[in-house]
Amino acid sequence: MTADDSFGRLDDDDYPAYTMGRAAAMLGTTQGFLRAIGEARLITPLRSEGGHRRYSRYQLRIAARARELVDQGTPIEAACRIIILEDQLEEAQRINAEYRKAAGSPNPKTAT
């Protein structure tokens, strides 16, 4: 991979550009918090050739949401489950909207 290829990937939300230390600093949390949400399988960081965890911007957004819930008093395991369920609901709503569009049905939110 050339330097130009690497710089182009920085705009990719799924590119694992951030080390654990940098990710924790950006989120204002600890590396232990990132390990905990990894153990809860909320996010699965990629590993560098040396075995170090690397995080994408997408994963950092998910971790930030978990941090928000934990800061509000939600136990970390429950916060992770809430985020997973929110993601599943969003995906189901997107699929339903696609089916309605394909079937020519109006959106139930706008239908009267």
C-alpha positions in Angstrom: 0.0 0.0 0.0 1.4 3.4 -1.0 1.2 6.6 1.1 -1.4 7.9 -1.3 -3.6 4.8 -0.6 -3.2 5.2 3.1 -4.3 8.9 3.1 -7.3 8.1 0.9 -8.5 5.6 3.6 -8.6 8.2 6.3 -12.0 9.3 4.9 -13.3 5.8 5.3 -15.5 5.4 8.5 -14.5 1.8 8.8 -10.8 2.2 8.4 -9.1 1.3 11.8 -7.0 4.4 12.1 -6.9 4.9 15.8 -4.8 3.1 18.4 -6.4 2.2 21.8 -4.6 5.0 23.6 -5.7 7.6 21.0 -9.2 6.3 20.9 -9.5 6.5 24.7 -8.1 10.0 24.7 -10.5 11.2 22.0 -13.5 9.7 24.0 -12.2 11.0 27.4 -12.3 7.5 28.8 -9.9 4.8 29.8 -8.4 2.0 27.8 -10.2 -0.4 30.2 -13.5 1.0 29.1 -12.7 0.2 25.5 -11.6 -3.3 26.6 -14.9 -3.8 28.5 -17.1 -2.9 25.5 -15.0 -5.1 23.4 -15.5 -8.0 25.9 -19.2 -7.2 25.8 -19.0 -7.6 22.0 -20.3 -4.2 21.3 -17.4 -3.4 19.1 -14.6 -5.7 17.8 -11.5 -3.7 17.1 -9.2 -4.8 14.3 -5.7 -5.8 15.2 -2.4 -4.5 13.8 0.2 -6.9 12.6 1.7 -6.5 16.1 -1.6 -7.5 17.7 -2.5 -4.0 18.9 -6.2 -2.9 18.9 -7.1 -0.4 16.2 -10.5 1.5 16.1 -12.4 3.1 13.3 -14.4 6.3 13.4 -17.6 4.2 13.3 -16.5 2.2 16.3 -15.6 5.4 18.1 -19.1 6.7 17.6 -20.6 3.5 19.1 -18.1 3.7 22.0 -19.1 7.3 22.6 -22.8 6.3 22.8 -21.9 3.6 25.3 -19.9 6.1 27.3 -22.9 8.5 27.3 -25.2 5.7 28.7 -22.7 4.6 31.3 -22.2 8.3 32.4 -26.0 8.4 33.0 -25.7 5.5 35.4 -26.5 2.5 33.1 -24.3 -0.6 33.8 -21.9 -1.2 30.9 -23.4 -4.6 30.0 -26.9 -3.0 29.8 -25.5 0.0 27.8 -24.0 -2.4 25.3 -27.3 -4.3 24.9 -29.3 -1.1 24.5 -27.0 0.0 21.7 -27.2 -3.4 20.0 -31.0 -3.3 20.2 -31.1 0.3 18.9 -28.9 -0.7 15.9 -31.2 -3.7 15.2 -34.3 -1.5 15.3 -32.8 1.0 13.0 -31.8 -1.8 10.5 -35.3 -3.3 10.7 -36.9 0.1 10.0 -34.6 0.6 7.0 -35.5 -2.8 5.6 -39.2 -2.1 6.1 -39.0 1.2 4.4 -37.3 -0.5 1.4 -40.1 -3.1 1.3 -42.8 -0.5 1.4 -41.0 1.5 -1.4 -40.7 -1.6 -3.5 -44.3 -2.5 -3.0 -45.5 1.0 -3.7 -47.0 1.4 -0.2 -47.1 4.8 1.4 -45.0 5.4 4.5 -47.3 4.7 7.5 -46.0 7.8 9.2 -47.2 10.1 6.4 -50.4 8.2 5.4 -53.7 9.5 6.7 
